[in-house]
Amino acid sequence: MLRKSTIPGRRSALLTGVLLIGGMVTGIFSVVPVIDGADYIFKAIIYGNHVLIGAFFQLLMVIAYVGIPILMYPILSKHNKDLALGSVAFGIIAGVFIIIGVIILLLLLILSHEFAKAGTPDFSYFQTLGGLLKAGRDLVNHVATTLAFVLAMLLFNCIFYQRKLIPRWLSGWGLIGSTLSISASLLFMIRFIGLDATYMMLNIPIAIQQLVLAIWLIVKGFNPSG
């Protein structure tokens, strides 16, 4: 019987699982309630460190979003090179959008400081500019970044399902969850839904699947007979 360390792709599976969990943790800590509130122009000055911490953790997400498909490429390319390459491309695109989201977040912080330095400024001007930056950040984070990374997940779950590298119930769950998450982003993009309960419900299945997949890869790895 082969030891786990001798199973092809065991190390890649372990690191992928760790990155999946790391991506979820950094995603949680990247949330910045101060900016999401209506009075962010005032509060961002007071809680500037919170904004910077959120930006830092959001930047760390790049490691996970780009690293996961790259780590899996050597394994997945043996089964379907086109889909494996596509997942890497979407992962890199997601990483670029994350960086853009961080830049917008920092611009919102700068805007808040400029508002404070202006003394008695025209609040409507800063409010309009801030509103545009917030809308852009939401589109980058919840449409562009999410779509890119979920499409990467959709592609490698297709390979998982076809080649039985993990149990089909788990990869099938990923395919369904990815489809629901893509739908959520598209519905938000056309303003059919907001960042509300409906959006969250559509994203919960893929979030739980990522966690289960991470645990499976860490404990079991890829199916060596796949």
C-alpha positions in Angstrom: 0.0 0.0 0.0 1.3 3.4 -1.0 2.0 5.9 1.8 0.3 9.3 1.4 3.6 11.0 0.7 4.2 8.7 -2.4 0.8 9.3 -4.0 1.2 11.5 -7.1 0.0 15.0 -6.4 -0.3 14.5 -2.6 1.8 17.6 -1.9 -0.2 19.7 -4.4 -3.4 18.5 -2.9 -2.3 19.4 0.6 -1.1 22.9 -0.3 -4.3 23.5 -2.4 -6.4 22.6 0.6 -4.4 25.0 2.8 -4.7 27.8 0.3 -8.5 27.2 0.0 -8.9 27.6 3.8 -6.4 30.5 3.7 -8.4 32.3 1.0 -11.6 32.0 3.0 -9.9 33.3 6.2 -8.3 36.2 4.5 -11.6 36.9 2.7 -13.4 37.2 6.1 -10.8 39.5 7.5 -10.8 41.6 4.3 -14.3 42.8 5.0 -14.3 46.5 6.0 -17.7 47.4 7.6 -16.5 51.0 8.0 -16.4 51.6 4.2 -19.6 49.7 3.6 -21.6 52.0 5.9 -23.4 55.1 4.8 -21.2 57.5 6.9 -17.9 56.0 5.7 -16.5 59.4 4.8 -16.5 60.4 8.4 -15.7 57.0 10.0 -12.9 56.0 7.7 -10.8 58.8 9.2 -11.3 57.5 12.7 -11.0 53.8 11.8 -8.3 54.2 9.2 -6.3 51.3 10.6 -9.3 49.0 10.1 -9.3 50.0 6.4 -5.6 49.3 6.1 -5.9 45.9 7.8 -8.8 45.0 5.5 -6.7 46.1 2.5 -3.8 44.0 3.7 -5.9 40.8 4.1 -7.5 41.4 0.7 -4.1 41.6 -0.9 -3.2 38.3 0.8 -6.1 36.8 -1.1 -4.1 37.1 -4.3 -1.8 34.2 -3.0 -4.8 31.9 -2.7 -6.7 32.9 -5.8 -3.7 32.7 -8.1 -1.9 29.9 -6.3 -4.7 27.4 -6.2 -5.1 26.9 -10.0 -1.3 27.1 -10.5 -0.7 24.3 -7.9 -3.3 22.1 -9.5 -2.2 22.7 -13.0 0.5 19.9 -13.1 -2.1 17.4 -12.0 -5.1 18.6 -14.0 -3.2 19.2 -17.2 -2.6 15.5 -17.5 -6.3 15.0 -17.9 -7.4 18.2 -19.7 -4.8 20.7 -20.6 -7.2 23.3 -22.0 -9.4 23.4 -18.9 -6.4 23.4 -16.6 -4.8 26.3 -18.5 -8.2 28.1 -18.5 -8.4 27.8 -14.7 -4.9 29.3 -14.3 -5.8 32.2 -16.6 -9.0 32.9 -14.6 -7.1 32.6 -11.4 -4.6 35.2 -12.5 -7.4 37.5 -13.7 -9.0 37.2 -10.3 -5.7 38.2 -8.7 -5.5 41.3 -10.8 -9.0 42.3 -9.9 -8.2 41.8 -6.2 -5.3 44.3 -6.5 -7.6 46.8 -8.3 -10.1 46.4 -5.4 -7.4 47.1 -2.9 -6.4 50.2 -4.8 -10.0 51.5 -4.8 -10.3 50.8 -1.1 -7.2 52.9 -0.4 -8.5 55.6 -2.6 -11.7 55.7 -0.5 -9.4 56.2 2.6 -7.5 59.0 0.8 -10.8 60.6 -0.1 -11.9 60.5 3.5 -8.7 62.3 4.6 -9.0 64.9 1.9 -12.5 65.6 3.1 -11.2 66.2 6.6 -8.4 68.4 5.4 -10.8 70.5 3.3 -12.3 72.2 6.4 -15.8 73.1 5.2 -15.9 71.3 1.9 -18.8 70.8 -0.5 -20.1 67.5 1.0 -22.1 66.6 -2.1 -18.9 66.6 -4.2 -17.1 64.1 -1.9 -20.3 62.1 -1.5 -20.7 61.7 -5.3 -17.0 60.8 -5.8 -17.1 58.4 -2.9 -20.3 56.8 -4.2 -18.7 56.1 -7.6 -15.6 54.6 -5.9 -17.8 52.4 -3.7 -19.9 51.3 -6.7 -16.7 50.5 -8.6 -15.3 48.5 -5.6 -18.5 46.5 -5.3 -18.4 45.6 -9.0 -14.7 44.7 -8.9 -15.1 42.6 -5.7 -18.5 41.0 -6.2 -18.6 40.7 -10.0 -15.2 40.8 -11.7 -13.2 39.0 -9.0 -15.9 36.6 -8.0 -16.7 35.6 -11.6 -13.0 35.1 -12.5 -12.3 32.9 -9.5 -15.5 30.9 -9.6 -15.0 30.3 -13.3 -11.6 28.9 -12.4 -13.2 26.6 -9.9 -15.9 25.6 -12.4 -13.2 24.5 -14.8 -11.2 22.4 -12.4 -14.4 20.9 -10.9 -15.3 19.8 -14.4 -12.0 17.9 -14.5 -12.5 16.6 -11.0 -16.0 15.3 -12.1 -14.8 13.8 -15.4 -11.7 12.0 -14.0 -13.0 11.2 -10.5 -10.0 12.9 -8.9 -12.3 13.5 -5.9 -15.7 12.0 -5.2 -18.2 12.9 -7.8 -20.7 14.1 -5.1 -18.1 16.7 -4.1 -17.1 17.9 -7.6 -20.8 17.9 -8.6 -21.6 20.1 -5.6 -18.8 22.4 -6.8 -20.3 22.6 -10.3 -23.8 23.5 -8.9 -22.3 25.9 -6.4 -20.2 27.6 -9.0 -23.2 28.0 -11.3 -25.2 29.6 -8.4 -22.4 31.9 -7.5 -22.0 33.0 -11.1 -25.7 33.7 -11.2 -25.5 35.8 -8.1 -22.7 38.0 -9.6 -24.5 38.5 -12.8 -27.8 39.3 -11.1 -25.9 41.8 -8.9 -24.2 43.3 -12.0 -27.6 44.1 -13.6 -28.9 45.4 -10.3 -31.6 42.7 -10.1 -30.4 41.9 -6.5 -28.1 43.8 -4.1 -25.6 42.6 -1.6 -28.4 41.1 0.4 -29.7 37.8 1.7 -30.4 36.5 -1.8 -26.8 37.2 -2.9 -25.5 35.5 0.2 -27.8 32.5 -0.2 -26.6 31.9 -3.7 -23.0 32.0 -2.6 -23.3 29.8 0.5 -23.2 26.4 -1.4 -19.8 27.2 -3.1 -18.4 28.6 0.1 -19.2 25.4 2.0 -18.1 23.2 -0.9 -14.7 25.0 -0.8 -14.3 24.3 2.9 -15.3 20.6 2.4 -13.0 20.3 -0.6 -10.1 21.9 1.3 -10.5 19.4 4.2 -10.8 16.5 1.7 -7.7 17.4 -0.1 -5.7 17.9 3.1 -6.9 14.6 4.6 -7.4 12.4 1.5 -5.7 14.1 -1.4 -6.5 13.3 -5.0 -7.8 9.8 -6.0 -4.7 8.1 -7.3 -6.7 5.9 -9.6 -8.4 9.0 -11.2 
